[in-house]
Amino acid sequence: MLVKDRSYHLEIKVRGASAVVELDGVEIASANLPFQLSGKQVGLFCQSQSDIYFRNFCVASTKPLVFVVMQFEPAEYEELFNDVIVPVCDRLALEPFRASQAYYPGIIIADIQRQIRESRVIIAEITPINPNVYYEVGYADALGKPVILIADGAKLDKLPFDVRAFRTLFYENSIGGKKKIEKSLLEFLTNIMSSKSGH
């Protein structure tokens, strides 16, 4: 219940398809949207029998989040993240976030699910067959998130049946292969970010 003649601090945080409403720093509502907002429009609508005033209205933007699912051993996967994914995301003003950055004692699947919901795009390196990676890809797909699969063509020349429909980039672990995967990933992400729905 809002009290007349009192000022409140209302904050709405939207990231990916996740929306949270806070009033004076306390979360009062949250929702998982069935779509991702374009980020092009902001508006407020209120209804009351008396006048309502909005003051000090501002919008702060953050970089869209790219959730990266991959293993980091051996070192070539760490290099793929640092030397290819991070620079490409930087060029497009995207914030890459590795799933492993969230793996700390006590983490629960709800945290991973929240991070996927808050992401604009999912990138998954699927060369080693890993059930955790496939679960996270499936969850992202169920939410309608754009998913880009990356695989080492020398180690995985054929995709499992269930993921063949996804955008997939096969790369070579070489200097020439690095340039090719950078170019392809940049094109894929550019196309996704320029589409209104993010798909």
C-alpha positions as CSV (number, residue, x, y, z in Angstrom):
1,M,0.0,0.0,0.0
2,L,1.4,3.3,-1.1
3,V,1.0,6.2,1.3
4,K,-0.2,9.6,0.0
5,D,2.3,12.6,0.1
6,R,5.3,10.3,0.6
7,S,8.1,9.9,-1.9
8,Y,9.2,6.4,-3.0
9,H,12.2,5.2,-4.9
10,L,11.0,2.9,-7.6
11,E,13.6,0.9,-9.6
12,I,12.9,-1.5,-12.4
13,K,15.8,-3.8,-13.6
14,V,15.4,-5.5,-16.9
15,R,18.2,-7.8,-18.1
16,G,17.5,-10.2,-21.0
17,A,14.0,-11.6,-20.3
18,S,14.2,-11.1,-16.5
19,A,12.4,-8.1,-14.9
20,V,12.6,-7.1,-11.2
21,V,10.7,-4.3,-9.5
22,E,12.2,-2.8,-6.3
23,L,10.5,-0.2,-4.1
24,D,12.8,1.6,-1.7
25,G,15.4,-1.2,-2.2
26,V,13.0,-4.0,-1.5
27,E,12.0,-6.4,-4.3
28,I,8.2,-6.4,-4.7
29,A,7.8,-8.2,-8.0
30,S,9.7,-10.2,-10.6
31,A,8.8,-11.8,-13.8
32,N,10.3,-13.8,-16.6
33,L,9.1,-12.2,-19.8
34,P,8.1,-14.4,-22.7
35,F,10.3,-12.2,-24.9
36,Q,13.3,-10.0,-24.7
37,L,12.7,-6.2,-24.8
38,S,14.4,-4.4,-27.6
39,G,15.8,-1.6,-25.4
40,K,14.5,1.1,-27.7
41,Q,11.5,2.3,-25.6
42,V,10.8,3.1,-22.0
43,G,7.4,4.1,-20.6
44,L,5.4,4.3,-17.3
45,F,1.7,3.8,-16.9
46,C,-0.1,4.4,-13.6
47,Q,-3.7,4.6,-12.5
48,S,-5.1,6.3,-9.4
49,Q,-8.0,8.5,-8.2
50,S,-5.5,11.2,-7.3
51,D,-2.6,12.7,-9.1
52,I,0.7,10.8,-9.5
53,Y,4.0,12.5,-10.1
54,F,7.2,11.0,-11.4
55,R,10.3,13.0,-10.6
56,N,14.0,12.4,-11.3
57,F,13.2,9.8,-13.9
58,C,16.3,8.3,-15.5
59,V,17.3,5.3,-17.5
60,A,20.7,3.6,-17.1
61,S,21.8,1.1,-19.7
62,T,24.2,-1.8,-19.2
63,K,25.9,-3.9,-21.8
64,P,23.8,-6.9,-22.9
65,L,25.0,-10.1,-21.3
66,V,26.4,-13.0,-23.3
67,F,26.4,-16.2,-21.3
68,V,29.3,-18.4,-22.3
69,V,29.1,-22.1,-21.5
70,M,32.4,-24.0,-21.9
71,Q,35.1,-26.0,-20.1
72,F,38.4,-24.4,-19.5
73,E,40.8,-27.3,-19.5
74,P,42.9,-27.8,-21.5
75,A,44.3,-24.3,-22.0
76,E,43.1,-24.0,-25.6
77,Y,39.5,-23.4,-24.3
78,E,40.7,-20.7,-22.1
79,E,42.5,-19.1,-25.1
80,L,39.3,-19.4,-27.2
81,F,37.4,-17.4,-24.6
82,N,40.1,-14.8,-24.0
83,D,41.5,-14.4,-27.5
84,V,38.3,-14.8,-29.6
85,I,35.0,-14.5,-27.6
86,V,36.0,-11.6,-25.3
87,P,37.4,-9.4,-28.2
88,V,34.4,-10.0,-30.4
89,C,32.0,-9.2,-27.6
90,D,34.0,-6.0,-26.8
91,R,33.7,-4.9,-30.5
92,L,29.9,-5.1,-30.1
93,A,29.7,-3.6,-26.6
94,L,28.5,-7.0,-25.1
95,E,29.5,-8.4,-21.7
96,P,30.7,-12.0,-21.9
97,F,30.1,-14.0,-18.7
98,R,31.5,-17.5,-18.3
99,A,29.3,-20.0,-16.5
100,S,32.4,-21.0,-14.5
101,Q,32.5,-17.5,-13.0
102,A,29.4,-18.5,-11.1
103,Y,30.6,-21.9,-9.9
104,Y,31.4,-21.3,-6.2
105,P,30.5,-23.5,-3.2
106,G,26.8,-23.7,-2.6
107,I,25.7,-22.7,-6.2
108,I,22.4,-24.1,-7.2
109,I,20.8,-24.6,-10.6
110,A,18.5,-21.6,-10.0
111,D,21.5,-19.3,-10.2
112,I,22.5,-20.7,-13.6
113,Q,18.9,-20.5,-14.8
114,R,18.7,-16.8,-13.7
115,Q,22.0,-16.0,-15.5
116,I,20.6,-17.6,-18.7
117,R,17.4,-15.6,-18.4
118,E,19.3,-12.4,-17.9
119,S,21.4,-13.0,-21.0
120,R,20.7,-11.8,-24.5
121,V,22.7,-14.5,-26.2
122,I,24.1,-17.9,-25.2
123,I,27.5,-19.1,-26.6
124,A,28.3,-22.8,-25.9
125,E,31.5,-24.7,-26.8
126,I,30.3,-28.2,-27.2
127,T,33.3,-30.1,-28.3
128,P,33.6,-32.3,-25.2
129,I,30.2,-34.0,-24.7
130,N,29.2,-32.5,-21.4
131,P,25.8,-33.0,-19.8
132,N,25.9,-29.7,-18.0
133,V,26.6,-27.8,-21.2
134,Y,23.7,-29.6,-23.0
135,Y,21.3,-28.9,-20.1
136,E,22.1,-25.2,-20.2
137,V,21.8,-25.1,-24.0
138,G,18.4,-26.8,-23.7
139,Y,17.2,-24.4,-21.0
140,A,18.2,-21.4,-23.1
141,D,16.4,-22.9,-26.1
142,A,13.3,-23.4,-24.0
143,L,13.3,-19.7,-23.1
144,G,13.7,-18.8,-26.8
145,K,17.2,-17.4,-26.3
146,P,19.5,-17.1,-29.4
147,V,22.1,-19.9,-29.0
148,I,25.4,-20.1,-30.9
149,L,27.3,-23.4,-30.7
150,I,31.1,-23.5,-31.2
151,A,33.0,-26.8,-31.8
152,D,36.5,-27.8,-32.7
153,G,36.0,-29.4,-36.2
154,A,39.0,-31.7,-35.7
155,K,37.5,-33.2,-32.6
156,L,33.8,-33.0,-33.3
157,D,32.9,-33.3,-37.0
158,K,29.2,-34.3,-36.5
159,L,26.7,-32.7,-34.2
160,P,24.4,-34.7,-32.0
161,F,21.0,-34.9,-33.6
162,D,19.1,-32.7,-31.1
163,V,21.4,-29.6,-31.6
164,R,21.9,-29.7,-35.4
165,A,19.3,-26.9,-35.9
166,F,21.4,-24.4,-33.9
167,R,23.8,-21.9,-35.4
168,T,27.1,-23.8,-35.2
169,L,30.6,-22.5,-35.8
170,F,33.3,-25.1,-36.4
171,Y,36.8,-23.8,-35.9
172,E,40.4,-25.0,-36.4
173,N,42.8,-24.6,-33.5
174,S,45.3,-22.5,-35.6
175,I,46.2,-18.9,-36.4
176,G,44.1,-19.0,-39.6
177,G,41.3,-20.8,-37.7
178,K,41.3,-18.0,-35.1
179,K,40.7,-15.4,-37.7
180,K,37.9,-17.4,-39.3
181,I,36.1,-18.1,-36.0
182,E,36.4,-14.4,-35.1
183,K,34.8,-13.3,-38.3
184,S,32.0,-15.8,-38.2
185,L,31.2,-15.1,-34.5
186,L,31.2,-11.4,-35.2
187,E,28.7,-11.9,-38.0
188,F,26.4,-14.2,-36.0
189,L,26.3,-11.8,-33.0
190,T,25.8,-8.8,-35.2
191,N,22.8,-10.4,-36.9
192,I,21.3,-11.4,-33.5
193,M,21.8,-8.0,-31.9
194,S,20.4,-6.2,-34.9
195,S,17.2,-8.2,-34.9
196,K,14.3,-6.8,-33.0
197,S,13.4,-9.9,-31.1
198,G,17.0,-11.0,-30.4
199,H,16.4,-14.3,-32.2
